[in-house]
């Protein structure tokens, strides 16, 4: 149950990030086209998605530290995945070549 909670919370967080990024890109497009009402609506939509980030992360993090240390964290080491997972998977980090 705890691992499923952790995975679900992270998936929801990523979904919010993707939707927010899409709304921001569309808002930029609308601004370039001079469609201020559409751009404003898209920015408002993006802000709603961003407001969901903390709740998704809190859901994922609400598990016993012992379970995290013994069952979750070991799934993130290079022997299980090709690169160490650090949380640096957002569009900004990828596009800029930087990380957290």
MDAnalysis code that builds the backbone (N, CA, C; Angstrom):
import MDAnalysis as mda
import numpy as np

u = mda.Universe.empty(300, n_residues=100, atom_resindex=np.repeat(np.arange(100), 3), trajectory=True)
u.add_TopologyAttr("name", ["N", "CA", "C"] * 100)
u.add_TopologyAttr("resid", np.arange(1, 101))
u.add_TopologyAttr("resname", ["UNK", "UNK", "UNK", "UNK", "UNK", "UNK", "UNK", "UNK", "UNK", "UNK", "UNK", "UNK", "UNK", "UNK", "UNK", "UNK", "UNK", "UNK", "UNK", "UNK", "UNK", "UNK", "UNK", "UNK", "UNK", "UNK", "UNK", "UNK", "UNK", "UNK", "UNK", "UNK", "UNK", "UNK", "UNK", "UNK", "UNK", "UNK", "UNK", "UNK", "UNK", "UNK", "UNK", "UNK", "UNK", "UNK", "UNK", "UNK", "UNK", "UNK", "UNK", "UNK", "UNK", "UNK", "UNK", "UNK", "UNK", "UNK", "UNK", "UNK", "UNK", "UNK", "UNK", "UNK", "UNK", "UNK", "UNK", "UNK", "UNK", "UNK", "UNK", "UNK", "UNK", "UNK", "UNK", "UNK", "UNK", "UNK", "UNK", "UNK", "UNK", "UNK", "UNK", "UNK", "UNK", "UNK", "UNK", "UNK", "UNK", "UNK", "UNK", "UNK", "UNK", "UNK", "UNK", "UNK", "UNK", "UNK", "UNK", "UNK"])
u.atoms.positions = np.array([
    [0.822, -1.193, 0.000],
    [0.000, 0.000, 0.000],
    [0.870, 1.262, 0.000],
    [1.935, 1.291, 0.805],
    [2.757, 2.497, 0.913],
    [3.475, 2.804, -0.390],
    [3.996, 1.791, -1.048],
    [4.691, 2.028, -2.306],
    [3.718, 2.561, -3.359],
    [2.523, 2.017, -3.399],
    [1.506, 2.497, -4.344],
    [1.157, 3.956, -4.064],
    [1.082, 4.325, -2.788],
    [0.786, 5.712, -2.413],
    [1.910, 6.626, -2.914],
    [3.155, 6.211, -2.713],
    [4.299, 7.006, -3.121],
    [4.309, 7.188, -4.643],
    [4.088, 6.109, -5.369],
    [4.078, 6.164, -6.837],
    [2.926, 7.031, -7.344],
    [1.736, 6.833, -6.799],
    [0.568, 7.600, -7.234],
    [0.775, 9.093, -7.006],
    [1.266, 9.460, -5.826],
    [1.519, 10.870, -5.540],
    [2.499, 11.491, -6.517],
    [3.553, 10.758, -6.857],
    [4.538, 11.276, -7.812],
    [3.960, 11.359, -9.224],
    [3.155, 10.390, -9.602],
    [2.534, 10.444, -10.935],
    [1.594, 11.636, -11.046],
    [0.832, 11.893, -10.008],
    [-0.072, 13.048, -10.023],
    [0.737, 14.343, -10.096],
    [1.834, 14.410, -9.338],
    [2.684, 15.597, -9.380],
    [3.221, 15.832, -10.795],
    [3.698, 14.792, -11.441],
    [4.210, 14.926, -12.812],
    [3.092, 15.345, -13.763],
    [1.905, 14.781, -13.589],
    [0.781, 15.152, -14.439],
    [0.485, 16.650, -14.301],
    [0.459, 17.148, -13.056],
    [0.241, 18.582, -12.847],
    [1.334, 19.409, -13.532],
    [2.590, 18.960, -13.446],
    [3.686, 19.692, -14.078],
    [3.523, 19.733, -15.593],
    [3.150, 18.623, -16.190],
    [2.971, 18.570, -17.645],
    [1.816, 19.468, -18.070],
    [0.693, 19.395, -17.356],
    [-0.459, 20.230, -17.697],
    [-0.130, 21.710, -17.524],
    [0.595, 22.058, -16.459],
    [0.977, 23.454, -16.240],
    [1.897, 23.937, -17.353],
    [2.860, 23.111, -17.734],
    [3.780, 23.491, -18.811],
    [3.033, 23.699, -20.120],
    [2.085, 22.825, -20.400],
    [1.298, 22.966, -21.624],
    [0.493, 24.262, -21.593],
    [-0.148, 24.545, -20.460],
    [-0.939, 25.774, -20.346],
    [-0.051, 27.007, -20.507],
    [1.157, 26.975, -19.938],
    [2.075, 28.109, -20.082],
    [2.516, 28.295, -21.532],
    [2.810, 27.208, -22.204],
    [3.210, 27.322, -23.613],
    [2.069, 27.879, -24.464],
    [0.859, 27.414, -24.180],
    [-0.298, 27.928, -24.917],
    [-0.557, 29.390, -24.582],
    [-0.312, 29.792, -23.339],
    [-0.465, 31.199, -22.957],
    [0.536, 32.058, -23.721],
    [1.760, 31.579, -23.864],
    [2.765, 32.316, -24.648],
    [2.330, 32.446, -26.095],
    [1.792, 31.375, -26.633],
    [1.290, 31.423, -28.016],
    [0.185, 32.460, -28.141],
    [-0.745, 32.438, -27.190],
    [-1.859, 33.392, -27.220],
    [-1.350, 34.832, -27.111],
    [-0.347, 35.056, -26.278],
    [0.225, 36.406, -26.157],
    [0.860, 36.855, -27.469],
    [1.603, 35.942, -28.106],
    [2.223, 36.295, -29.393],
    [1.171, 36.655, -30.437],
    [0.007, 36.006, -30.327],
    [-1.073, 36.268, -31.279],
    [-1.945, 37.443, -30.852],
    [-1.642, 38.027, -29.694],
    [-2.411, 39.180, -29.219],
    [-3.737, 38.829, -28.579],
    [-3.932, 37.563, -28.253],
    [-5.193, 37.123, -27.634],
    [-5.058, 37.176, -26.113],
    [-5.182, 38.383, -25.569],
    [-4.990, 38.595, -24.134],
    [-5.986, 37.830, -23.264],
    [-7.276, 37.779, -23.609],
    [-8.213, 37.015, -22.765],
    [-7.849, 35.526, -22.690],
    [-7.468, 34.953, -23.825],
    [-7.077, 33.536, -23.842],
    [-5.801, 33.320, -23.028],
    [-4.835, 34.215, -23.184],
    [-3.587, 34.106, -22.430],
    [-3.851, 34.195, -20.930],
    [-4.704, 35.108, -20.536],
    [-5.036, 35.263, -19.118],
    [-5.708, 34.007, -18.574],
    [-6.631, 33.460, -19.334],
    [-7.325, 32.237, -18.894],
    [-6.341, 31.074, -18.772],
    [-5.424, 30.961, -19.707],
    [-4.439, 29.876, -19.655],
    [-3.468, 30.044, -18.492],
    [-3.085, 31.268, -18.183],
    [-2.235, 31.509, -17.016],
    [-2.960, 31.149, -15.727],
    [-4.244, 31.479, -15.669],
    [-5.041, 31.105, -14.487],
    [-5.117, 29.584, -14.365],
    [-5.294, 28.901, -15.487],
    [-5.344, 27.444, -15.470],
    [-4.011, 26.861, -14.998],
    [-2.918, 27.395, -15.503],
    [-1.599, 26.913, -15.084],
    [-1.407, 27.102, -13.589],
    [-1.868, 28.218, -13.052],
    [-1.691, 28.460, -11.617],
    [-2.474, 27.455, -10.784],
    [-3.605, 26.994, -11.270],
    [-4.373, 25.965, -10.554],
    [-3.581, 24.661, -10.521],
    [-2.987, 24.293, -11.642],
    [-2.175, 23.069, -11.664],
    [-0.989, 23.181, -10.701],
    [-0.340, 24.337, -10.704],
    [0.810, 24.532, -9.820],
    [0.383, 24.446, -8.354],
    [-0.798, 24.928, -8.041],
    [-1.284, 24.848, -6.667],
    [-1.480, 23.399, -6.223],
    [-1.595, 22.482, -7.166],
    [-1.733, 21.067, -6.831],
    [-0.417, 20.376, -6.513],
    [0.722, 21.009, -6.851],
    [2.027, 20.379, -6.599],
    [2.199, 19.960, -5.138],
    [2.006, 20.870, -4.173],
    [2.269, 20.487, -2.777],
    [1.377, 19.347, -2.281],
    [0.122, 19.344, -2.693],
    [-0.779, 18.274, -2.242],
    [-0.348, 16.921, -2.792],
    [0.065, 16.899, -4.045],
    [0.520, 15.640, -4.642],
    [1.777, 15.140, -3.940],
    [2.704, 16.042, -3.677],
    [3.939, 15.641, -2.992],
    [3.657, 15.225, -1.553],
    [2.735, 15.915, -0.895],
    [2.379, 15.538, 0.482],
    [1.755, 14.147, 0.503],
    [0.921, 13.853, -0.481],
    [0.321, 12.519, -0.566],
    [1.420, 11.463, -0.711],
    [2.375, 11.741, -1.590],
    [3.460, 10.785, -1.813],
    [4.329, 10.622, -0.572],
    [4.529, 11.695, 0.145],
    [5.457, 11.672, 1.285],
    [4.830, 11.138, 2.576],
    [3.532, 10.992, 2.594],
    [2.859, 10.563, 3.821],
    [2.959, 9.047, 3.989],
    [4.164, 8.603, 4.306],
    [4.389, 7.186, 4.570],
    [5.471, 7.075, 5.636],
    [5.506, 5.966, 6.332],
    [6.507, 5.814, 7.394],
    [7.927, 5.881, 6.846],
    [8.787, 6.616, 7.531],
    [10.170, 6.769, 7.092],
    [10.867, 5.415, 6.974],
    [10.508, 4.488, 7.837],
    [11.115, 3.152, 7.782],
    [10.769, 2.457, 6.466],
    [9.529, 2.619, 6.024],
    [9.117, 2.000, 4.755],
    [9.849, 2.664, 3.589],
    [9.954, 3.988, 3.638],
    [10.677, 4.685, 2.575],
    [12.110, 4.166, 2.489],
    [12.770, 4.098, 3.625],
    [14.181, 3.674, 3.647],
    [14.370, 2.225, 3.210],
    [13.431, 1.368, 3.581],
    [13.617, -0.053, 3.298],
    [13.025, -0.513, 1.964],
    [11.968, 0.139, 1.499],
    [11.290, -0.354, 0.294],
    [11.301, 0.612, -0.882],
    [11.200, 1.904, -0.614],
    [11.095, 2.866, -1.712],
    [12.467, 3.290, -2.215],
    [13.294, 3.790, -1.327],
    [14.600, 4.320, -1.737],
    [15.460, 3.298, -2.484],
    [15.482, 2.042, -2.076],
    [16.299, 1.070, -2.818],
    [15.886, 0.885, -4.282],
    [14.657, 1.279, -4.635],
    [14.229, 1.155, -6.031],
    [14.821, 2.245, -6.910],
    [15.518, 3.209, -6.317],
    [16.050, 4.341, -7.077],
    [17.566, 4.286, -7.267],
    [18.195, 3.222, -6.899],
    [19.644, 3.130, -7.035],
    [20.006, 2.652, -8.441],
    [21.215, 2.967, -8.910],
    [21.604, 2.619, -10.287],
    [21.496, 1.133, -10.646],
    [21.501, 0.246, -9.683],
    [21.353, -1.163, -10.048],
    [19.932, -1.482, -10.489],
    [18.974, -0.620, -10.129],
    [17.577, -0.839, -10.510],
    [17.206, 0.028, -11.706],
    [17.693, 1.252, -11.720],
    [17.448, 2.174, -12.831],
    [18.796, 2.595, -13.412],
    [18.853, 2.952, -14.707],
    [20.145, 3.246, -15.331],
    [20.859, 4.485, -14.775],
    [20.121, 5.436, -14.228],
    [20.735, 6.634, -13.641],
    [20.113, 6.880, -12.276],
    [20.853, 7.460, -11.345],
    [20.262, 7.769, -10.041],
    [19.115, 8.760, -10.199],
    [18.022, 8.531, -9.516],
    [16.885, 9.436, -9.576],
    [17.060, 10.534, -8.544],
    [16.886, 11.769, -8.969],
    [17.086, 12.894, -8.072],
    [15.881, 13.810, -8.003],
    [14.867, 13.583, -8.833],
    [13.739, 14.488, -8.896],
    [13.919, 15.567, -9.952],
    [15.036, 15.577, -10.635],
    [15.330, 16.591, -11.649],
    [14.835, 16.126, -13.010],
    [13.539, 16.051, -13.163],
    [12.987, 15.583, -14.428],
    [12.034, 16.595, -15.032],
    [11.937, 17.776, -14.448],
    [11.026, 18.783, -14.952],
    [11.489, 19.350, -16.278],
    [10.582, 19.967, -17.007],
    [10.907, 20.537, -18.310],
    [12.004, 21.576, -18.205],
    [11.975, 22.403, -17.181],
    [12.986, 23.448, -17.034],
    [14.365, 22.846, -16.889],
    [14.494, 21.855, -16.034],
    [15.796, 21.246, -15.811],
    [16.311, 20.581, -17.081],
    [15.437, 19.913, -17.796],
    [15.835, 19.211, -19.006],
    [16.221, 20.194, -20.098],
    [15.398, 21.224, -20.305],
    [15.657, 22.183, -21.368],
    [16.905, 23.020, -21.090],
    [17.127, 23.374, -19.825],
    [18.275, 24.204, -19.471],
    [19.551, 23.405, -19.303],
    [19.434, 22.088, -19.256],
    [20.602, 21.259, -19.039],
    [21.096, 21.275, -17.604],
    [20.307, 21.884, -16.748],
    [20.681, 21.974, -15.344],
    [19.864, 21.026, -14.505],
    [19.981, 21.166, -13.228],
    [19.242, 20.316, -12.322],
    [19.042, 21.034, -11.008],
    [17.981, 20.672, -10.349],
    [17.586, 21.199, -9.033],
    [18.589, 22.119, -8.436],
])
